[in-house]
Amino acid sequence: MHTIIQPGSDLHQLTQNPLKADVINTSINNLHISQAQPLPHIISLFCGAGGLDLGFYQEDFKISLAIDISSAAIRTHKRNFDNTHSVAADLTDLGPNGVLQLVKAQIPIKSRIGIIGGPPCQGFSRANSKSTTNDPRNQLPTKYLEIVEHLKKHFSVEFVVFENVLGIKDKKHAATYCSILNGLNILGFNVAENELCSLDFGVPQNRNRVVLSAMRKWRGYSKVEPLKNTGLTTVRSAIGNLPPPAFFSPKLNPNDIPVHRNHWTMRPKSPRFHNPEMFNKATHSRSFKRLSWDKPSPTIAFGHREIHVHPNGTRRLSIYEAMLLQGFPKEFVLEGNLSEQVEQISNAVPPPLARSIAFAIKRSLSGL
């Protein structure tokens, strides 16, 4: 049976927008979900390149304001979300009142809003063996809640999404994690706690995250339960057909980068890239983790531009290859220098996972 897409229909509009059409998942079969009122405006904190935002955008939420400390990430955000007010600012310096003023400049007081974000997670990451409870980055979730509390005094906050690494639930961070759960409850939200793996949402990457979806109490909203989706499962299925990338050079002309302007990487200098036997001895090194063609990628991560090694073992992944392994649409473009792009893609929430969260929240808002 073939589906006929009628001009002007929801599905037709979806397929006309590349950023919305690239990830076709569960929501395509549920476009009949009706909203009694417009969806809440999205306020995105610690937005980064916009992976989480993209998932909500693909489910027809309006991203009204996005804030991140990285100017490169905000340039990326502005390029891909042209109807969003994207601001480069340190939320610690900006403070709750500074955020309030930015929100008030975009939408009327008392409007319905949803707040989404993933405070930087390096302080909680299990890959960071030197992390301690005193890491200043570990105070950012508290700052996030302070902003939620302040905005709630002036707007109708219908939901809050908090995304982070699983390490935030470890014993040494238990006090922080419990304070987030208790804080959301005290602020008047019912919290659904989900441990999600991007593999379960059509992303060929074994990336595990904890997501708190907090819905406003007394509204009768149903529990948020993201639906799993099928999709790409191996590195080969995502990047197997790409030509070799361009190597970084100060004189590199963007027009000489093949396929996509982010299909570039560092020129391989380590002897490991030229001696397979030597390389194989280092496959367990975090800095030289070589991907397997017929398996999913491990979590895309970065050190000093140390993105994972391509399956052929002769170079690191290109930025574009890493983007595809994160589930980003082919039309999405990252701004900034090579190091800034590596950081952006490594920190991003996979858009297909984000879209499933957004769709689950939309169902909850509809009472389904």
C-alpha positions as CSV (number, residue, x, y, z in Angstrom):
1,M,0.0,0.0,0.0
2,H,1.4,3.4,-1.0
3,T,0.8,6.6,0.9
4,I,-0.4,9.5,-1.3
5,I,0.9,12.8,0.1
6,Q,-1.7,15.5,-0.5
7,P,-0.4,19.1,-1.1
8,G,-1.0,21.2,1.9
9,S,-1.3,18.2,4.3
10,D,0.8,18.0,7.5
11,L,2.9,15.2,5.9
12,H,3.4,17.3,2.7
13,Q,4.6,20.3,4.8
14,L,6.9,18.0,6.8
15,T,8.6,16.6,3.7
16,Q,9.1,20.1,2.2
17,N,11.3,21.1,5.1
18,P,14.7,19.2,5.0
19,L,15.4,19.5,8.7
20,K,12.0,18.1,9.5
21,A,11.9,15.5,6.8
22,D,15.3,13.8,7.2
23,V,14.3,11.9,10.3
24,I,11.1,10.1,9.5
25,N,10.0,8.2,12.6
26,T,7.1,7.3,14.8
27,S,5.4,10.7,14.6
28,I,4.7,10.4,10.9
29,N,2.2,7.8,11.8
30,N,0.6,10.0,14.5
31,L,0.1,13.3,12.7
32,H,-3.6,13.1,13.7
33,I,-2.6,14.2,17.2
34,S,-4.5,17.4,17.7
35,Q,-3.7,20.2,20.2
36,A,-6.4,22.0,22.0
37,Q,-4.1,25.1,22.0
38,P,-0.8,26.0,20.4
39,L,2.3,24.1,21.6
40,P,4.3,25.9,24.3
41,H,7.2,28.1,23.2
42,I,10.6,26.4,23.7
43,I,13.3,28.1,25.8
44,S,16.5,26.2,25.3
45,L,19.3,26.6,27.9
46,F,22.8,25.3,27.2
47,C,21.6,24.7,23.7
48,G,25.0,23.9,22.0
49,A,24.6,23.2,18.3
50,G,20.9,22.5,18.8
51,G,20.5,18.7,18.7
52,L,17.8,18.7,21.4
53,D,16.2,21.8,19.9
54,L,16.1,20.1,16.5
55,G,14.1,17.2,17.9
56,F,11.5,19.6,19.2
57,Y,11.5,21.7,16.0
58,Q,10.8,18.6,14.0
59,E,7.7,18.0,16.2
60,D,6.5,21.6,15.4
61,F,7.5,23.3,18.6
62,K,8.7,26.9,18.1
63,I,12.2,27.4,19.5
64,S,11.8,31.0,20.7
65,L,15.0,31.5,22.6
66,A,18.3,29.5,22.8
67,I,21.3,30.4,24.9
68,D,24.8,28.9,25.1
69,I,28.2,30.1,26.2
70,S,29.9,29.0,23.0
71,S,29.9,31.7,20.3
72,A,30.6,29.0,17.6
73,A,27.7,26.9,18.8
74,I,25.4,30.0,18.6
75,R,26.6,30.7,15.0
76,T,25.7,27.1,14.2
77,H,22.3,27.6,15.9
78,K,21.6,30.8,14.0
79,R,22.4,29.2,10.7
80,N,20.1,26.3,11.3
81,F,17.3,27.9,13.3
82,D,16.7,31.2,11.5
83,N,13.4,32.0,13.3
84,T,15.0,31.6,16.8
85,H,16.6,34.3,18.9
86,S,20.0,32.6,19.6
87,V,22.2,34.2,22.2
88,A,25.9,33.7,23.1
89,A,26.0,34.2,26.9
90,D,27.3,32.6,30.1
91,L,24.1,31.6,32.0
92,T,26.0,31.8,35.3
93,D,26.8,35.5,34.5
94,L,23.4,36.2,32.9
95,G,21.5,34.8,35.9
96,P,17.8,34.1,36.2
97,N,16.8,37.7,35.7
98,G,18.9,38.1,32.7
99,V,17.2,35.1,31.1
100,L,13.8,36.4,32.1
101,Q,14.5,39.7,30.2
102,L,15.5,37.8,27.1
103,V,12.4,35.7,27.2
104,K,10.2,38.7,27.8
105,A,11.6,40.3,24.7
106,Q,10.5,37.3,22.6
107,I,7.1,36.3,24.0
108,P,4.3,37.8,26.0
109,I,4.2,37.4,29.8
110,K,2.2,34.4,31.0
111,S,2.7,32.6,27.7
112,R,2.9,28.8,27.9
113,I,6.6,27.7,27.6
114,G,8.7,24.5,27.9
115,I,12.2,24.7,29.1
116,I,14.8,22.2,27.7
117,G,18.5,21.8,28.2
118,G,21.5,19.7,29.1
119,P,24.0,21.5,31.4
120,P,27.6,20.6,30.4
121,C,28.2,17.1,31.6
122,Q,32.0,16.7,31.7
123,G,32.0,17.0,35.5
124,F,29.6,14.0,35.8
125,S,31.1,11.9,32.9
126,R,32.4,8.4,33.8
127,A,35.0,9.0,31.2
128,N,36.4,11.8,33.3
129,S,38.2,9.8,36.1
130,K,39.4,13.0,37.7
131,S,35.9,14.4,38.2
132,T,35.0,15.4,41.8
133,T,31.9,16.8,43.5
134,N,33.8,20.1,43.7
135,D,33.9,20.5,39.9
136,P,32.4,24.0,39.3
137,R,30.5,22.6,36.3
138,N,28.5,20.4,38.7
139,Q,26.8,23.5,39.9
140,L,25.2,24.2,36.5
141,P,22.1,21.9,37.2
142,T,21.4,24.1,40.2
143,K,21.6,27.2,38.1
144,Y,19.3,25.5,35.6
145,L,16.6,25.0,38.3
146,E,17.0,28.5,39.6
147,I,16.2,29.8,36.1
148,V,13.2,27.5,35.9
149,E,11.9,28.7,39.2
150,H,12.3,32.4,38.2
151,L,10.6,31.9,34.8
152,K,7.8,30.1,36.5
153,K,6.9,33.3,38.3
154,H,6.2,35.1,35.0
155,F,5.2,32.4,32.5
156,S,3.2,29.2,32.5
157,V,5.9,26.6,32.4
158,E,4.2,23.4,31.2
159,F,7.2,21.2,31.1
160,V,11.0,20.9,31.7
161,V,13.4,18.6,30.1
162,F,16.8,17.9,31.7
163,E,19.3,15.8,29.8
164,N,22.7,14.5,31.1
165,V,25.1,11.6,31.2
166,L,24.4,8.5,33.3
167,G,27.3,9.4,35.5
168,I,25.2,12.0,37.2
169,K,23.4,9.2,39.0
170,D,26.7,7.7,40.4
171,K,27.1,7.7,44.2
172,K,29.5,10.5,44.3
173,H,27.0,12.8,42.5
174,A,23.9,11.4,44.3
175,A,23.4,14.7,46.2
176,T,23.3,16.7,43.0
177,Y,21.0,14.3,41.2
178,C,18.5,14.0,44.2
179,S,18.5,17.8,44.5
180,I,17.4,18.1,40.8
181,L,14.6,15.5,41.3
182,N,13.4,17.1,44.5
183,G,13.7,20.6,43.1
184,L,11.5,19.8,40.1
185,N,9.0,18.2,42.4
186,I,8.9,21.2,44.8
187,L,8.5,23.5,41.8
188,G,5.3,21.6,40.9
189,F,6.3,19.0,38.3
190,N,5.7,15.3,38.0
191,V,9.0,13.9,36.9
192,A,9.5,10.9,34.5
193,E,13.0,9.5,34.7
194,N,14.3,7.7,31.6
195,E,17.6,6.1,30.8
196,L,17.8,6.2,27.0
197,C,20.2,4.7,24.5
198,S,20.4,6.3,21.1
199,L,20.6,2.9,19.5
200,D,17.0,2.4,20.4
201,F,16.0,5.5,18.4
202,G,17.5,4.8,15.0
203,V,21.0,6.2,15.7
204,P,24.0,4.0,15.0
205,Q,25.8,5.0,18.2
206,N,25.8,3.5,21.7
207,R,25.2,6.7,23.6
208,N,23.4,6.4,26.9
209,R,21.8,9.4,28.7
210,V,19.4,10.1,31.5
211,V,16.5,12.3,30.6
212,L,14.1,13.9,33.1
213,S,10.8,14.9,31.6
214,A,8.9,17.0,34.1
215,M,5.3,17.8,33.4
216,R,3.3,20.5,35.3
217,K,1.2,19.0,38.1
218,W,-2.6,19.4,38.2
219,R,-2.8,19.6,34.4
220,G,-3.7,16.0,34.0
221,Y,-0.8,15.4,31.7
222,S,0.1,11.7,31.1
223,K,3.5,10.3,31.9
224,V,6.2,11.0,29.3
225,E,7.3,7.7,27.7
226,P,9.5,8.1,24.6
227,L,8.8,5.5,21.9
228,K,11.6,3.5,20.5
229,N,12.2,3.6,16.7
230,T,14.1,1.5,14.2
231,G,16.7,2.9,12.0
232,L,20.4,2.8,11.2
233,T,22.4,0.3,13.4
234,T,25.9,0.2,12.0
235,V,28.7,2.6,11.1
236,R,28.6,1.3,7.6
237,S,24.9,2.1,7.2
238,A,25.6,5.7,8.1
239,I,28.9,6.6,6.5
240,G,29.9,3.7,4.3
241,N,29.2,5.4,1.0
242,L,31.1,8.6,1.6
243,P,34.2,9.6,-0.3
244,P,37.4,10.5,1.6
245,P,37.2,13.9,3.4
246,A,39.4,16.9,3.0
247,F,42.2,17.3,5.4
248,F,42.6,20.5,7.4
249,S,44.9,23.2,6.0
250,P,45.1,26.9,6.8
251,K,44.7,27.4,3.0
252,L,41.8,25.0,2.6
253,N,39.1,26.4,0.3
254,P,35.7,25.4,1.6
255,N,34.7,24.8,-2.0
256,D,37.3,22.0,-2.1
257,I,35.6,20.0,0.7
258,P,33.6,17.2,-0.9
259,V,29.9,16.3,-0.3
260,H,29.3,18.6,2.7
261,R,31.1,21.6,4.1
262,N,31.8,19.7,7.4
263,H,33.4,16.7,5.6
264,W,36.9,17.6,6.8
265,T,39.3,16.3,9.5
266,M,42.8,16.6,10.8
267,R,45.6,15.3,8.7
268,P,46.8,12.0,10.3
269,K,50.2,12.5,11.8
270,S,50.5,9.7,14.4
271,P,52.6,6.7,13.4
272,R,49.6,4.6,14.3
273,F,47.8,5.7,11.2
274,H,50.6,4.5,9.0
275,N,51.4,1.2,10.8
276,P,48.4,-1.1,11.2
277,E,50.2,-3.5,13.6
278,M,51.2,-0.6,15.9
279,F,47.7,0.8,15.6
280,N,46.0,-2.4,16.6
281,K,47.9,-2.4,19.9
282,A,46.3,0.9,20.7
283,T,42.7,0.0,19.9
284,H,41.7,0.2,23.6
285,S,43.1,3.7,23.9
286,R,40.4,6.3,24.3
287,S,42.4,8.6,22.0
288,F,42.7,5.9,19.3
289,K,39.4,4.1,19.4
290,R,38.9,2.6,15.9
291,L,35.3,2.0,14.8
292,S,34.1,-1.2,13.3
293,W,32.1,-1.1,10.1
294,D,29.5,-3.5,11.1
295,K,28.9,-2.4,14.7
296,P,27.4,0.8,16.1
297,S,29.8,3.6,17.1
298,P,30.6,4.1,20.7
299,T,29.7,7.5,22.1
300,I,31.1,10.3,19.9
301,A,33.5,12.1,22.3
302,F,36.4,14.5,22.0
303,G,39.6,15.4,23.7
304,H,42.1,17.6,21.9
305,R,40.4,17.2,18.5
306,E,40.6,13.4,19.2
307,I,37.4,12.3,17.6
308,H,37.2,8.5,16.9
309,V,39.3,6.7,14.3
310,H,37.6,5.8,11.0
311,P,37.1,2.0,10.4
312,N,39.9,2.0,7.8
313,G,42.4,3.0,10.5
314,T,44.2,5.6,8.4
315,R,42.6,8.8,9.8
316,R,40.0,10.1,12.3
317,L,36.4,10.6,11.4
318,S,35.4,13.7,9.6
319,I,33.1,16.2,11.3
320,Y,30.3,15.2,8.8
321,E,30.8,11.5,9.5
322,A,30.5,12.2,13.2
323,M,27.3,14.2,12.5
324,L,25.7,11.3,10.6
325,L,26.7,8.9,13.4
326,Q,24.8,11.3,15.8
327,G,21.7,11.2,13.5
328,F,21.9,14.8,12.3
329,P,20.1,15.6,9.0
330,K,22.4,15.9,6.0
331,E,21.3,19.6,5.6
332,F,22.5,20.6,9.0
333,V,25.8,22.6,9.0
334,L,28.2,23.3,11.9
335,E,30.0,26.6,12.1
336,G,33.4,27.4,13.8
337,N,36.9,26.0,13.4
338,L,37.7,22.3,13.4
339,S,38.1,22.1,17.2
340,E,34.9,24.0,17.8
341,Q,33.0,21.7,15.5
342,V,34.4,18.6,17.2
343,E,33.2,19.9,20.5
344,Q,29.8,20.8,19.2
345,I,29.1,17.4,17.7
346,S,30.5,15.6,20.7
347,N,28.2,17.5,23.1
348,A,25.1,17.2,21.0
349,V,22.0,15.2,21.8
350,P,21.2,12.9,18.9
351,P,18.3,14.6,17.1
352,P,16.3,11.3,16.6
353,L,16.4,10.7,20.3
354,A,15.4,14.3,21.0
355,R,12.5,14.0,18.5
356,S,11.2,11.0,20.4
357,I,11.3,12.9,23.6
358,A,9.5,15.8,22.0
359,F,6.9,13.6,20.5
360,A,6.3,11.9,23.8
361,I,5.8,15.3,25.4
362,K,3.4,16.4,22.7
363,R,1.4,13.3,23.4
364,S,1.4,14.1,27.1
365,L,0.3,17.7,26.4
366,S,-2.6,16.3,24.3
367,G,-3.7,13.9,27.2
368,L,-2.8,10.8,25.3
